[in-house]
Amino acid sequence: MAARSLRGIFAVYKPPAVNWRSVRLTVETGLVHDLNASECPLPHDQIRFLPTTSQGISGTETNLTVAQLPALANHPRVRGPKFVGLRIGAGHRLDWRSSGVFDHITLDRLERIIAVIQGSHQKALITYSGIDLKSQAAYELACRGMLRPLHKSPPIITGIRCSQFSLPNFTLEVQCVHETQQYLRKIIHEIGLELKSSAVCTSVRRTRDGVFTLDDALIRTDWKLQQISSAVRRSQPRVAAALREDSWRHTALSGMAVPERCPVPTEAEP
């Protein structure tokens, strides 16, 4: 069944100036259309006994005649479309526009401010991760780059760098958790204030979300049943691996959260 192949996660590319709800509706509408076209049952006939009349010796006689007639119960024009909607959820959502200008800033001053931001957020990450930095589990998590907040936390930047600098524009590459687009724009604004100038975010583009990158995101022409089903199938091993990694991390954190019990002294039996 084609609908079963859609049980999973896939990524799509949201164009600028398009609301995320419109993207979800477009994907759902296209999938419903493709599913109804692919799930249309083949027409078949059914055996019916139809009454017929004929003239006999004793007058008009009624007989039953075997006939094959098309079964209309499952015809799309009788029962209507099989699929009228799908449960499609949107994960991390993007808003649709931003604009602004930037004043003169040097790359050296910009990178110093970025270093300060990253240092302060690293301290916050350690605080919200709820781990003992002296433990072996904490060392392994840090080496694998898996330090994450244990519970709900404010937006935390785990990595930030300037990937492009060409006055009056610059591009920051940010790795973060629990972020919003409004928060990222606020970061740009605060950088401008720290540099005794002003800065406004002109665009936000998500290049990675969990295991998905831009290479995995389906463009508008690929929002169809076959392409989405293939994308779900390709993503399943990576999603499963990511869930196992997350389970290992929570197991390690849970182990550190439980205090060790002291042995209870007992008296030796004679």
C-alpha positions as CSV (number, residue, x, y, z in Angstrom):
1,M,0.0,0.0,0.0
2,A,1.4,3.3,-1.1
3,A,0.2,5.1,2.1
4,R,2.3,2.9,4.3
5,S,5.5,4.0,2.6
6,L,4.9,7.6,3.9
7,R,5.2,6.7,7.5
8,G,8.4,8.5,8.5
9,I,10.3,11.8,8.3
10,F,11.4,13.7,5.2
11,A,12.8,17.2,4.5
12,V,11.5,19.8,2.0
13,Y,13.1,23.0,0.9
14,K,10.9,26.1,1.8
15,P,11.4,28.9,-0.7
16,P,11.6,32.4,0.6
17,A,8.5,34.6,0.9
18,V,6.4,31.4,1.4
19,N,4.6,30.6,4.7
20,W,5.4,27.2,6.2
21,R,1.6,26.4,6.4
22,S,1.4,26.9,2.6
23,V,4.3,24.4,2.1
24,R,2.6,21.8,4.3
25,L,-0.8,22.3,2.5
26,T,0.8,22.0,-0.9
27,V,2.6,18.8,0.1
28,E,-0.6,17.3,1.6
29,T,-2.7,18.2,-1.4
30,G,-0.2,16.7,-3.8
31,L,0.1,13.5,-1.8
32,V,-3.7,13.1,-1.5
33,H,-4.0,13.5,-5.2
34,D,-1.3,10.9,-6.0
35,L,-2.6,8.4,-3.4
36,N,-6.1,8.5,-4.8
37,A,-4.8,8.0,-8.3
38,S,-2.6,5.1,-7.3
39,E,-5.1,3.4,-5.0
40,C,-7.9,3.3,-7.5
41,P,-9.1,-0.4,-7.6
42,L,-9.4,-2.2,-10.9
43,P,-13.0,-2.5,-12.1
44,H,-14.6,-6.0,-11.9
45,D,-17.9,-7.6,-12.8
46,Q,-20.3,-9.4,-10.5
47,I,-22.8,-12.2,-11.3
48,R,-26.4,-11.2,-11.1
49,F,-29.6,-13.2,-11.8
50,L,-32.0,-10.9,-13.7
51,P,-35.7,-11.7,-14.2
52,T,-36.8,-12.0,-17.8
53,T,-40.2,-12.7,-19.3
54,S,-41.1,-14.9,-22.3
55,Q,-44.3,-16.2,-23.9
56,G,-44.9,-19.9,-23.3
57,I,-47.8,-22.4,-23.9
58,S,-49.6,-21.3,-20.7
59,G,-48.9,-17.6,-21.3
60,T,-46.3,-15.2,-20.0
61,E,-43.5,-16.9,-18.1
62,T,-40.9,-15.3,-15.8
63,N,-37.3,-16.8,-15.8
64,L,-34.0,-15.8,-14.2
65,T,-31.1,-15.1,-16.5
66,V,-27.4,-15.1,-15.5
67,A,-25.7,-11.8,-16.4
68,Q,-22.3,-10.1,-15.6
69,L,-22.7,-6.5,-14.5
70,P,-20.0,-4.0,-13.4
71,A,-19.7,-3.6,-9.6
72,L,-20.2,0.0,-8.8
73,A,-19.8,-0.1,-5.0
74,N,-16.1,0.7,-5.1
75,H,-16.3,3.1,-8.1
76,P,-14.7,6.4,-7.2
77,R,-17.7,8.3,-8.5
78,V,-19.9,6.3,-6.0
79,R,-17.8,6.1,-2.9
80,G,-15.8,9.3,-3.5
81,P,-12.0,9.6,-3.0
82,K,-10.4,7.1,-0.6
83,F,-8.0,9.7,0.8
84,V,-9.3,13.2,1.8
85,G,-6.4,14.2,4.1
86,L,-3.2,13.2,5.7
87,R,-1.6,13.8,9.1
88,I,1.4,15.8,8.1
89,G,3.3,17.7,10.9
90,A,5.8,20.4,10.4
91,G,8.9,20.2,12.6
92,H,11.1,23.2,13.0
93,R,9.2,26.1,11.3
94,L,10.6,29.0,9.4
95,D,9.0,32.4,9.0
96,W,8.9,34.0,5.6
97,R,10.8,37.3,5.4
98,S,13.3,39.7,6.9
99,S,15.2,42.8,5.6
100,G,17.6,45.5,6.8
101,V,21.0,47.2,6.4
102,F,24.4,47.0,8.0
103,D,27.0,49.6,8.9
104,H,30.8,49.4,8.6
105,I,32.4,46.7,10.7
106,T,35.9,45.1,10.7
107,L,36.3,41.3,10.5
108,D,38.7,41.3,13.5
109,R,36.3,43.1,15.8
110,L,33.4,40.9,14.6
111,E,35.3,37.7,15.3
112,R,36.1,38.9,18.8
113,I,32.5,39.5,19.6
114,I,31.6,36.1,18.2
115,A,34.2,34.4,20.4
116,V,32.7,36.0,23.5
117,I,29.2,34.9,22.5
118,Q,30.3,31.3,22.0
119,G,32.1,31.2,25.3
120,S,29.1,32.5,27.2
121,H,26.8,30.0,25.5
122,Q,29.3,27.1,26.2
123,K,29.0,27.9,29.9
124,A,25.2,27.9,29.7
125,L,25.3,24.6,27.8
126,I,27.3,22.9,30.6
127,T,24.9,24.3,33.2
128,Y,21.7,23.1,31.4
129,S,23.2,19.7,30.5
130,G,23.1,18.8,34.2
131,I,26.3,16.7,34.1
132,D,29.4,16.4,36.3
133,L,32.3,17.6,34.2
134,K,34.7,15.4,36.2
135,S,32.9,12.2,35.2
136,Q,33.9,9.9,32.4
137,A,30.5,10.1,30.8
138,A,30.8,13.9,30.5
139,Y,34.2,13.5,28.9
140,E,32.8,11.1,26.3
141,L,29.8,13.3,25.6
142,A,32.1,16.4,25.1
143,C,34.5,14.4,22.8
144,R,31.6,13.3,20.6
145,G,30.0,16.8,20.5
146,M,26.8,15.5,22.2
147,L,26.5,17.9,25.1
148,R,22.9,19.1,25.0
149,P,20.4,20.5,27.5
150,L,18.9,17.7,29.6
151,H,15.6,19.6,29.9
152,K,13.9,22.7,28.5
153,S,16.3,25.6,28.2
154,P,16.6,29.0,26.6
155,P,18.2,29.1,23.1
156,I,21.8,28.0,23.3
157,I,24.5,28.5,20.6
158,T,26.8,25.5,20.4
159,G,28.9,26.9,17.5
160,I,29.2,30.1,15.6
161,R,31.6,31.5,13.0
162,C,31.7,34.1,10.3
163,S,31.7,32.2,6.9
164,Q,31.6,35.3,4.7
165,F,32.6,38.9,5.2
166,S,32.1,41.4,2.4
167,L,31.2,44.9,3.6
168,P,28.5,45.9,4.2
169,N,27.3,42.3,4.4
170,F,28.4,39.3,6.4
171,T,27.2,35.7,6.9
172,L,27.3,33.8,10.2
173,E,27.1,30.0,10.4
174,V,25.3,29.1,13.6
175,Q,24.8,25.8,15.3
176,C,22.1,26.0,18.1
177,V,19.4,24.2,20.0
178,H,16.0,25.5,21.0
179,E,16.4,28.5,18.8
180,T,13.8,30.6,17.0
181,Q,14.3,32.9,14.0
182,Q,13.4,35.9,16.2
183,Y,16.2,34.9,18.6
184,L,18.8,34.6,15.7
185,R,17.8,38.0,14.4
186,K,18.2,39.4,18.0
187,I,21.7,38.0,18.0
188,I,22.6,40.0,14.9
189,H,21.1,43.1,16.5
190,E,23.1,42.6,19.7
191,I,26.3,42.1,17.7
192,G,25.8,45.5,16.1
193,L,25.3,47.1,19.5
194,E,28.4,45.5,20.9
195,L,30.4,46.9,18.0
196,K,29.0,50.4,18.6
197,S,27.0,50.2,15.4
198,S,23.8,48.7,14.1
199,A,23.1,45.4,12.4
200,V,19.9,43.9,11.0
201,C,19.4,40.3,9.8
202,T,18.5,40.2,6.1
203,S,17.8,36.5,5.8
204,V,17.8,33.2,7.8
205,R,18.5,29.9,6.0
206,R,18.5,26.6,7.8
207,T,21.2,24.4,6.3
208,R,20.8,21.4,8.7
209,D,18.1,20.1,10.9
210,G,19.1,17.0,12.9
211,V,20.2,14.4,10.4
212,F,18.8,16.3,7.4
213,T,20.8,18.7,5.2
214,L,19.9,20.8,2.2
215,D,20.9,17.9,0.0
216,D,18.0,15.9,1.6
217,A,15.4,18.6,1.2
218,L,12.9,18.0,-1.6
219,I,12.3,21.0,-3.9
220,R,8.8,22.0,-5.0
221,T,8.8,19.8,-8.1
222,D,9.5,16.7,-6.0
223,W,6.6,17.0,-3.5
224,K,5.0,13.9,-5.0
225,L,4.2,10.4,-3.7
226,Q,7.1,8.5,-5.3
227,Q,9.8,11.1,-4.4
228,I,8.5,11.5,-0.8
229,S,8.2,7.8,-0.3
230,S,11.8,7.3,-1.5
231,A,13.0,10.2,0.8
232,V,11.3,8.5,3.8
233,R,13.0,5.2,3.0
234,R,16.4,6.8,2.6
235,S,16.2,8.7,5.8
236,Q,15.1,5.7,8.0
237,P,18.6,4.4,8.8
238,R,19.9,7.8,9.7
239,V,16.8,8.6,11.9
240,A,17.2,5.2,13.6
241,A,20.9,5.9,14.3
242,A,20.1,9.3,15.6
243,L,17.5,7.9,18.0
244,R,20.0,5.3,19.3
245,E,22.6,8.1,19.9
246,D,20.0,10.1,21.7
247,S,19.0,7.1,23.8
248,W,22.7,6.5,24.7
249,R,23.1,10.1,25.8
250,H,20.0,10.0,28.0
251,T,21.2,6.7,29.5
252,A,24.6,8.3,30.3
253,L,22.9,11.3,31.9
254,S,20.5,9.2,33.9
255,G,23.4,7.2,35.2
256,M,25.1,10.3,36.5
257,A,21.9,11.7,38.0
258,V,21.6,8.7,40.4
259,P,23.8,9.0,43.5
260,E,25.8,6.1,44.7
261,R,24.5,4.2,47.7
262,C,26.7,3.7,50.6
263,P,27.1,0.1,51.8
264,V,25.1,-0.8,54.9
265,P,27.4,-2.3,57.7
266,T,26.2,-5.6,59.1
267,E,27.3,-7.6,62.0
268,A,29.1,-10.8,61.4
269,E,27.3,-13.9,62.4
270,P,29.0,-16.2,65.0
